[in-house]
């Protein structure tokens, strides 16, 4: 009996909701967000979320890169994995002068802008001294030795570039070409001589300037004032970066794992300063926002609703005490106390949710109490009392169902507050560090000075998501409010 | 009249009880907080002391150990880490309630380490920013709400409702970050941090006292400096709070418009203007005034995060500084002053309600809350 009535009430509630324009907009947004939250593994990459705190995982992404649609003229990232059959990768090996050599050439095409970095990762193993030779061949046919050239007798040990034991090592090595090149020693040893051999004379201050731009300078057209040119023009065409490993060890083995020419943009909403794909964080944040919003609002409204109804129904001393307790809770400034609690206790997300419930219920209780005060005077309640119904039966079968529509509206209306408060705590760095929420992304943006560095793609979307999800629930709540208070409909 | 006196007495007593319970809660939390966090501070300071002592060759190891011991005991006494926790909670409560807050370890705001003077300094700044902002948004919101209520579901009303929904879900501090991004980073119109406002004011008054600028230009410059540092936070607060405020006004007014006395007034042939301002607004004013007073008072707590984002030296930033520097009494004083002002306003509003509306009895169902 009660079940049937409950479900029909629910159906009426939804059909009422569908009749208003705001209700339709709110409901469809809610369904969209629920879908995105539930089907995240299909649209997103779960590994990205699992490795959110694992910065190693993100090191091959450009750091603090804007989204690709926002920057017209940038290099688009190219990457090859070892063993891939592609025209961008050439593998050679052989023996020369008693050395075994293995070389990988990574080719990328520059149209107007050069990449911001070239990253290469190898798996290497050797047990005798091993050396490395890196060259770059430009579209104009010029070669640049980026390490000591073995043909002129200069050998650069793997120690110098990769920091591994030069005599015997087995494992992964990785190089970021731009950070290797934008370095005074490399510039002095290899880049300045090459520029001079191409009739570019450099002033001392130009050499210092190179520490910021050496890598991109290598992609410029060779002109006498290459460093100080007003309008930088890059040489378009195929560039070939070759990594040669050579060793007297005949068992030298080198396998390319991945080579990337990094572009200056990334994905749909760019990356943060750790190279993390912000799109994944944004999409995954929906889940936590909904979990936080729903659990806090449902629990606190239900607790507050029952509390208020019980107080209002029993009246007298019970009511007085319950009312005063609720008022004490109501006058507590929530955010300062929450901040204090989050500092004292370990801020796990479930702690935060429980604290939000503890401070969230009084406002509902104060309203349902006055509703119960009116309802208990109705004749049907009196009739129920007369036939000897128990208090709990009257409360749960006669009074609470009357209050229920109001509770639905206030559940919807208190979701944004819960999401906002959690975001505020996370923004202060007091959120759960193990989960990805929008507040946390904004916290990291603030810590990295995103606003004063102009990383708008890092600041704008998370707040927008908080706003849109909040709006969804307010629209639904407003639609319910219109249904409940016909006065407003006028 | 006896029942009136009783009503007021009940109001005052119950609100004061609420105040005491809140203070007890804060004290208990802070005593716990001190035990865990200040213990760590003491350990660090003792370690530093030990390192400094180790450089002194004149002392024997026993003397050093004794000195370290004394130093640790002195620190524990200074930070209030000795004694039984319940009596500590009690003493802290007494200290907070009597505003005997002592001094902080460092000077965070203003130029005195006394906690009360720092709170007064911060409160002054919060009043300058948030009181102004709330007043501005109350005035604009009132006008907007009334205008929208004249034609419910018209274009203005729909726009207002949308704006209200939008601003209810906007995080104020995020809007602040966007403001900084647009007006401080892209167009260098305003500063990114408001903290230096006092330095600028100080320089200005020095220039004035040395006689290099005239009184008129001093006043103009003074106002300009405040506005320069205040513009972004002020705009942010107004922008975010205006929509919700206008929406409340609109709802109250529309609710009153549906009542019979409005129809009577219209039937009498009064102009729509007279109906709105003479009848509707008068009937709608108690809830509007209440909400306005409450939002003015709760603005005194500042906005912790927005003030942190802008570096505005108000109550919110002071609270956050106190948290990050582990200053229990500063935290307590800050929260206490906010709650105290809030509760005093509530008491005044409740008493006013009793006078304004004779129907109210002691039932409590018709209180402000």
Boltz contact constraints between the chains, C-beta under 6 A:
constraints:
  - contact:
      token1: [A, 323]
      token2: [B, 364]
      max_distance: 6.0
  - contact:
      token1: [A, 324]
      token2: [B, 14]
      max_distance: 6.0
  - contact:
      token1: [A, 327]
      token2: [B, 18]
      max_distance: 6.0
  - contact:
      token1: [A, 328]
      token2: [B, 18]
      max_distance: 6.0
  - contact:
      token1: [A, 328]
      token2: [B, 21]
      max_distance: 6.0
  - contact:
      token1: [A, 331]
      token2: [B, 18]
      max_distance: 6.0
  - contact:
      token1: [A, 332]
      token2: [B, 22]
      max_distance: 6.0
  - contact:
      token1: [A, 333]
      token2: [B, 301]
      max_distance: 6.0
  - contact:
      token1: [A, 333]
      token2: [B, 338]
      max_distance: 6.0
  - contact:
      token1: [A, 335]
      token2: [B, 304]
      max_distance: 6.0
  - contact:
      token1: [A, 336]
      token2: [B, 319]
      max_distance: 6.0
  - contact:
      token1: [A, 336]
      token2: [B, 335]
      max_distance: 6.0
  - contact:
      token1: [A, 340]
      token2: [B, 29]
      max_distance: 6.0
  - contact:
      token1: [A, 343]
      token2: [B, 323]
      max_distance: 6.0
  - contact:
      token1: [A, 344]
      token2: [B, 33]
      max_distance: 6.0
  - contact:
      token1: [A, 370]
      token2: [B, 365]
      max_distance: 6.0
  - contact:
      token1: [A, 416]
      token2: [B, 169]
      max_distance: 6.0
  - contact:
      token1: [A, 420]
      token2: [B, 171]
      max_distance: 6.0
  - contact:
      token1: [A, 424]
      token2: [B, 305]
      max_distance: 6.0
  - contact:
      token1: [A, 427]
      token2: [B, 305]
      max_distance: 6.0
  - contact:
      token1: [A, 451]
      token2: [B, 177]
      max_distance: 6.0
  - contact:
      token1: [A, 451]
      token2: [B, 180]
      max_distance: 6.0
  - contact:
      token1: [A, 451]
      token2: [B, 181]
      max_distance: 6.0
  - contact:
      token1: [A, 452]
      token2: [B, 185]
      max_distance: 6.0
  - contact:
      token1: [A, 452]
      token2: [B, 192]
      max_distance: 6.0
  - contact:
      token1: [A, 454]
      token2: [B, 185]
      max_distance: 6.0
  - contact:
      token1: [A, 456]
      token2: [B, 181]
      max_distance: 6.0
  - contact:
      token1: [A, 459]
      token2: [B, 177]
      max_distance: 6.0
  - contact:
      token1: [A, 463]
      token2: [B, 171]
      max_distance: 6.0
  - contact:
      token1: [A, 463]
      token2: [B, 174]
      max_distance: 6.0
  - contact:
      token1: [A, 466]
      token2: [B, 171]
      max_distance: 6.0
  - contact:
      token1: [A, 467]
      token2: [B, 169]
      max_distance: 6.0
  - contact:
      token1: [A, 467]
      token2: [B, 170]
      max_distance: 6.0
  - contact:
      token1: [A, 470]
      token2: [B, 169]
      max_distance: 6.0
  - contact:
      token1: [A, 471]
      token2: [B, 165]
      max_distance: 6.0
  - contact:
      token1: [A, 471]
      token2: [B, 169]
      max_distance: 6.0
  - contact:
      token1: [A, 474]
      token2: [B, 165]
      max_distance: 6.0
  - contact:
      token1: [A, 474]
      token2: [B, 168]
      max_distance: 6.0
  - contact:
      token1: [A, 474]
      token2: [B, 169]
      max_distance: 6.0
  - contact:
      token1: [A, 487]
      token2: [B, 255]
      max_distance: 6.0
  - contact:
      token1: [A, 487]
      token2: [B, 258]
      max_distance: 6.0
  - contact:
      token1: [A, 490]
      token2: [B, 152]
      max_distance: 6.0
  - contact:
      token1: [A, 490]
      token2: [B, 258]
      max_distance: 6.0
